[in-house]
Amino acid sequence: MSDAPAIDEEELRSRVRALLEVVHPERADYVTFRRAQFDHGLAWVHFPEGHGGFGLSPKMNQVVRDEIQKNSTVYYDDPPAGLIGIGMGAPTLLTYGPEDLKKELLPRLFTGEDIWCQMFSEPSAGSDVAGLATRAVRDGDEWVVNGQKVWTTVAHLSKWGMLVARTNPDVPKHDGLSYFLVDMEAPGVEVRPLYQITGEAEFNEVFFTDARVPHSRMLGKEGQGWRVAITTLMNERVAIGSGGPKKKGSGAISQLLKLWKARDHNSTSPAQTAVLRDRVTKSYIEAELLRLNSLRASAIAKSGNPGPEGSVNKLFQAESAKRLWETAIDVLGADGLSFEAGYELRQEVGSAYDPEGRSKYQFLRSRANSIEGGTSEIMRNILGERVLGLPGEPRVDKEIAWKDVPRS
Ligand SMILES: Cc1cc2nc3c(=O)[nH]c(=O)nc-3n(C[C@H](O)[C@H](O)[C@H](O)COP(=O)(O)OP(=O)(O)OC[C@H]3O[C@@H](n4cnc5c(N)ncnc54)[C@H](O)[C@@H]3O)c2cc1C
């Protein structure tokens, strides 16, 4: 990416206008426009030329967005189920994939024609994902996969799954893993929904029974799976951590302020109201800190993959979101106790049970924020050890062959 052509902001804006002359979102469907955007290098401007970008700084993506929105009433954002593929799969494929796979799959990721999922966690391997047990055994030009994954978000919508599997049990856990792209429609791959407290099943269990994966769909080399997985995980933390407000006072905090303004402040004692006002104010300050921290992170972001500091915003986003939605429920008072009529189990992503600002839904959903993408405890470990340089926690299984590590 260092041999990037010199494209400044003005030149980038003129390239966006040139794209809009050829194909315009007001007159083209989603896939047609996004495909043209990709072919013009305006999908991810920080990606190399030929792969949807020009090797520019990631913050220049905002320039593309601004210029399209200035010239069109229609804006085609990333597909709702595309966060994992676009935020985590694309940079992993770019870094470790063979050229033909990048050419084939990157455009389809951007157009939403292919949704991707991440198959890392297992029933006995979440925080300690390097200890996972799903096995892949080589058979000629293919790998035969057996095992089970869990909490696999959007697996039911996915064409491709990023799989980390154990290819060598005779070496320590981090050294015996390999990373594959799995066709989710292939025989031997079974997806079963898991329902959450929100009523949705955004995630699933995935079972592999003699599923065959071509060797050509391995990302990185055999035994390099942990390194490849770290690239996915670092990008995941940045993708989750940058989900805060884009404009001052926007997003979740604006919902809380609306509820606060609509509240009957005489319904509780002045002291209780004052305490609640303090919590609303604190959430406002936290939302602003999150926004400013995201801006700072994107201003210093270089092209390439993020480092462990991406965990700062991931941790802060998770914990502040939980505080914000707990405050929202307390502002609602007794109304906060009831869930909307029509609560049902359904397999959608982001379905709206709570038209009045979704605060009851978000209160339940935000429980997951400090678990998904690595728990808050694990984020604190990463920040302590890899950013602050504190002593590491004991890792007794580090030098032992995976097959010899005692497990229940
Ligand atoms: C909404 C949602 C979506 C998800 N989507 C995906 C997905 O698409 N793909 C995927 O692969 N996974 C996904 N996950 C799984 C997620 O990554 C794991 O749940 C998470 O890493 C925790 O693993 P675990 O559930 O096995 O908990 P455990 O690892 O068993 O942890 C249990 C508790 O112990 C604590 N703990 C564990 N180890 C330590 C330690 N060393 N130090 C201090 N505390 C520790 C944890 O913080 C936690 O509180 C998703 C989870 C959620 C909630």
The ligand as an SDF file (V2000), in Angstrom:
LIG
                    3D

 53 58  0  0  0  0  0  0  0  0999 V2000
  -24.0200  -11.4690   20.3560 C   0  0  0  0  0  0  0  0  0  0  0  0
  -22.8180  -12.3370   20.1920 C   0  0  0  0  0  0  0  0  0  0  0  0
  -22.3360  -12.6180   18.9370 C   0  0  0  0  0  0  0  0  0  0  0  0
  -21.2300  -13.4510   18.7680 C   0  0  0  0  0  0  0  0  0  0  0  0
  -20.8210  -13.7260   17.4980 N   0  0  0  0  0  0  0  0  0  0  0  0
  -19.7810  -14.5770   17.3010 C   0  0  0  0  0  0  0  0  0  0  0  0
  -19.3900  -14.9380   15.9770 C   0  0  0  0  0  0  0  0  0  0  0  0
  -19.9760  -14.4820   14.9760 O   0  0  0  0  0  0  0  0  0  0  0  0
  -18.3860  -15.8170   15.8280 N   0  0  0  0  0  0  0  0  0  0  0  0
  -17.7150  -16.3560   16.8900 C   0  0  0  0  0  0  0  0  0  0  0  0
  -16.7940  -17.1290   16.6680 O   0  0  0  0  0  0  0  0  0  0  0  0
  -18.0700  -16.0520   18.1720 N   0  0  0  0  0  0  0  0  0  0  0  0
  -19.0900  -15.1660   18.3960 C   0  0  0  0  0  0  0  0  0  0  0  0
  -19.4710  -14.8480   19.6810 N   0  0  0  0  0  0  0  0  0  0  0  0
  -18.8140  -15.5350   20.7900 C   0  0  0  0  0  0  0  0  0  0  0  0
  -17.9270  -14.6500   21.6350 C   0  0  0  0  0  0  0  0  0  0  0  0
  -16.7400  -14.2930   20.9680 O   0  0  0  0  0  0  0  0  0  0  0  0
  -17.6460  -15.4210   22.9350 C   0  0  0  0  0  0  0  0  0  0  0  0
  -18.8850  -15.5880   23.5830 O   0  0  0  0  0  0  0  0  0  0  0  0
  -16.6800  -14.6990   23.8180 C   0  0  0  0  0  0  0  0  0  0  0  0
  -15.3890  -14.6740   23.2660 O   0  0  0  0  0  0  0  0  0  0  0  0
  -16.6230  -15.3360   25.2390 C   0  0  0  0  0  0  0  0  0  0  0  0
  -16.4180  -16.7080   25.1440 O   0  0  0  0  0  0  0  0  0  0  0  0
  -17.3500  -17.7310   25.9860 P   0  0  0  0  0  0  0  0  0  0  0  0
  -18.7670  -17.3640   25.6770 O   0  0  0  0  0  0  0  0  0  0  0  0
  -16.8960  -19.0900   25.6640 O   0  0  0  0  0  0  0  0  0  0  0  0
  -17.0950  -17.3710   27.4760 O   0  0  0  0  0  0  0  0  0  0  0  0
  -15.8730  -17.8780   28.3910 P   0  0  0  0  0  0  0  0  0  0  0  0
  -14.6010  -17.7320   27.6080 O   0  0  0  0  0  0  0  0  0  0  0  0
  -16.2030  -19.2190   28.9260 O   0  0  0  0  0  0  0  0  0  0  0  0
  -15.8770  -16.8000   29.5350 O   0  0  0  0  0  0  0  0  0  0  0  0
  -16.7560  -16.8750   30.6820 C   0  0  0  0  0  0  0  0  0  0  0  0
  -16.3950  -15.7280   31.6230 C   0  0  0  0  0  0  0  0  0  0  0  0
  -15.0280  -15.8980   32.0820 O   0  0  0  0  0  0  0  0  0  0  0  0
  -14.2690  -14.7280   31.8250 C   0  0  0  0  0  0  0  0  0  0  0  0
  -12.8900  -15.1030   31.4610 N   0  0  0  0  0  0  0  0  0  0  0  0
  -12.5120  -16.0810   30.6150 C   0  0  0  0  0  0  0  0  0  0  0  0
  -11.1670  -16.1100   30.4890 N   0  0  0  0  0  0  0  0  0  0  0  0
  -10.6900  -15.1260   31.2970 C   0  0  0  0  0  0  0  0  0  0  0  0
   -9.3800  -14.6430   31.6030 C   0  0  0  0  0  0  0  0  0  0  0  0
   -8.2950  -15.2030   31.0560 N   0  0  0  0  0  0  0  0  0  0  0  0
   -9.2660  -13.5900   32.4560 N   0  0  0  0  0  0  0  0  0  0  0  0
  -10.3640  -13.0180   33.0130 C   0  0  0  0  0  0  0  0  0  0  0  0
  -11.6360  -13.4380   32.7630 N   0  0  0  0  0  0  0  0  0  0  0  0
  -11.7920  -14.4630   31.9150 C   0  0  0  0  0  0  0  0  0  0  0  0
  -14.9690  -14.0750   30.6400 C   0  0  0  0  0  0  0  0  0  0  0  0
  -14.6830  -12.6790   30.5820 O   0  0  0  0  0  0  0  0  0  0  0  0
  -16.4380  -14.3530   30.9340 C   0  0  0  0  0  0  0  0  0  0  0  0
  -16.9390  -13.4180   31.8550 O   0  0  0  0  0  0  0  0  0  0  0  0
  -20.5780  -14.0130   19.8760 C   0  0  0  0  0  0  0  0  0  0  0  0
  -21.0520  -13.7310   21.1730 C   0  0  0  0  0  0  0  0  0  0  0  0
  -22.1690  -12.9140   21.3310 C   0  0  0  0  0  0  0  0  0  0  0  0
  -22.6600  -12.6290   22.7080 C   0  0  0  0  0  0  0  0  0  0  0  0
  1  2  1  0
  2  3  1  0
  2 52  2  0
  3  4  2  0
  4  5  1  0
  4 50  1  0
  5  6  2  0
  6  7  1  0
  6 13  1  0
  7  8  2  0
  7  9  1  0
  9 10  1  0
 10 11  2  0
 10 12  1  0
 12 13  2  0
 13 14  1  0
 14 15  1  0
 14 50  1  0
 15 16  1  0
 16 17  1  0
 16 18  1  0
 18 19  1  0
 18 20  1  0
 20 21  1  0
 20 22  1  0
 22 23  1  0
 23 24  1  0
 24 25  2  0
 24 26  1  0
 24 27  1  0
 27 28  1  0
 28 29  2  0
 28 30  1  0
 28 31  1  0
 31 32  1  0
 32 33  1  0
 33 34  1  0
 33 48  1  0
 34 35  1  0
 35 36  1  0
 35 46  1  0
 36 37  1  0
 36 45  1  0
 37 38  2  0
 38 39  1  0
 39 40  1  0
 39 45  2  0
 40 41  1  0
 40 42  2  0
 42 43  1  0
 43 44  2  0
 44 45  1  0
 46 47  1  0
 46 48  1  0
 48 49  1  0
 50 51  2  0
 51 52  1  0
 52 53  1  0
M  END
$$$$
